């Protein structure tokens, strides 16, 4: 997934994708309210979208011995059929 924000363009990992938003693993310190442009696709490459997102939560913790840092974002501009594509993508990774 590609994230464009205040620090430029970064390749990041997306987690917990839903029709309302997603979690982005990143080491960049993105303040609450930051606007991001996020581009991601289904694993098979058959579909790609770019959305405008806003940072709603900041996470900086550890899971066991591993650090976890990132942000929860909400989709602000979204395609109407996104929910169907996300459901398909989640089933492929289940």
C-alpha positions, -999 to 999 in steps of 0.1 A, spaced: 0 0 0 12 35 -8 6 64 16 11 100 6 11 125 35 31 153 52 63 133 49 59 124 12 52 90 -3 57 59 18 51 22 13 33 9 44 13 -21 56 -25 -20 58 -43 -39 85 -79 -43 96 -95 -28 65 -132 -21 67 -157 -1 47 -151 29 70 -113 29 74 -81 9 81 -50 7 103 -17 17 87 16 5 101 41 34 99 70 49 118 61 84 107 46 106 135 14 116 119 -7 140 140 -44 135 146 -64 151 118 -36 147 92 -50 141 57 -35 112 37 -39 98 2 -39 60 4 -36 37 -26 -41 0 -22 -52 -30 -43 -65 -66 -39 -38 -92 -35 -43 -105 -71 -40 -70 -85 -74 -71 -101 -85 -39 -84 -69 -7 -71 -83 24 -54 -70 57 -40 -89 73 -12 -85 105 9 -82 95 46 -80 113 79 -59 101 109 -83 93 138 -62 72 162 -25 69 169 -10 36 182 25 33 197 27 1 217 43 -34 219 28 -67 211 50 -91 230 85 -80 222 76 -65 189 69 -27 186 36 -17 168 33 19 156 8 33 132 -25 52 127 -61 44 123 -77 63 95 -112 69 83 -121 70 46 -133 105 37 -139 100 -1 -149 65 -10 -161 46 -41 -197 32 -38 -187 -4 -45 -158 -4 -20 -176 -25 6 -180 -54 -19 -143 -53 -29 -132 -52 8 -153 -82 16 -138 -102 -12 -103 -91 -1 -109 -101 35 -122 -136 24 -91 -141 3 -69 -135 34 -90 -154 59 
